[in-house]
Amino acid sequence: METLVKTWNYGNYKSENYGSSRAVRIGDLTLYFSYKTIVAFRESGHSLKIVKNMWSTTTGRHLNCLDRDKERRLEYSEFQRELKATLRKYGLVEQEEAV
């Protein structure tokens, strides 16, 4: 039987402090969390979308586990726009109503 949703801790940490680096795969979409915040995502066949760190040193470590190249990181507002569009595409957020 195929598993449609899979979760795991990303990063190779030796300390319990970094257990808050969690990934969730739902079909072709993988979401990467630092604590309860989505900090990166990837669709199958597409490149990783990753946000610039605006939180803590620990979140910075989580981001570095995913991609050390800080030049590829998106500004928060751009990341949020792309994340929202992707989540909407997968039916994971409600459509906004026209005003």
C-alpha positions in Angstrom: 0.0 0.0 0.0 1.4 3.4 -1.0 1.7 6.0 1.7 0.2 9.3 0.6 1.5 11.4 3.6 4.9 10.9 5.1 6.7 12.8 7.9 10.3 12.8 9.0 12.9 15.0 10.7 15.4 16.5 8.3 19.0 17.3 9.2 21.5 15.1 10.9 21.5 16.6 14.4 23.2 15.0 17.4 21.2 17.1 19.9 17.6 16.8 20.9 17.3 20.6 20.4 16.9 20.2 16.7 14.0 17.8 16.6 11.8 20.7 15.5 13.0 20.4 11.9 10.2 18.4 10.4 9.3 17.6 6.8 5.8 16.5 5.6 5.3 15.0 2.1 1.8 15.1 0.7 1.8 13.4 -2.7 4.2 15.5 -4.9 4.6 18.3 -2.4 7.1 18.4 0.5 6.8 21.1 3.2 9.7 21.8 5.5 9.0 23.2 8.9 11.1 24.9 11.5 9.0 24.5 14.6 5.5 25.2 13.4 6.5 27.5 10.4 6.9 26.4 6.8 10.4 27.6 5.8 10.8 25.7 2.5 8.8 23.6 0.1 9.4 21.5 -3.0 7.2 20.1 -5.7 8.4 16.9 -7.5 10.3 18.0 -10.5 10.9 21.6 -9.3 13.6 23.3 -7.3 13.4 23.9 -3.6 11.8 27.2 -2.6 13.4 28.5 0.7 12.8 31.6 2.7 15.5 33.9 4.1 15.9 33.5 7.9 14.1 36.1 9.9 13.7 34.1 13.0 16.4 32.4 15.1 19.8 30.8 15.0 18.1 27.4 15.2 15.9 28.1 12.2 19.1 29.3 10.4 20.6 25.9 11.1 17.4 24.2 9.8 17.6 26.3 6.6 21.3 25.5 6.2 20.5 21.7 6.3 18.1 22.2 3.4 20.4 24.5 1.3 23.5 26.4 2.4 23.4 28.8 -0.6 21.8 31.9 0.9 21.7 33.6 -2.5 18.8 31.3 -3.5 16.6 32.3 -0.5 13.5 34.3 -1.1 12.3 37.4 0.7 9.5 36.5 3.1 6.7 38.2 1.1 7.8 36.5 -2.1 8.1 33.1 -0.3 4.6 33.5 1.2 3.1 34.4 -2.2 4.6 31.3 -3.8 3.8 29.1 -0.9 0.2 30.2 -0.8 -0.2 29.7 -4.6 1.3 26.2 -4.3 -0.9 25.2 -1.3 -3.9 26.5 -3.2 -3.0 24.4 -6.2 -3.0 21.3 -4.0 -6.3 22.3 -2.3 -4.5 22.9 1.0 -5.8 26.4 1.5 -9.2 27.9 0.9 -9.7 30.1 -2.2 -10.0 33.8 -1.3 -13.4 35.3 -2.1 -13.5 38.3 -4.4 -14.5 41.5 -2.6 
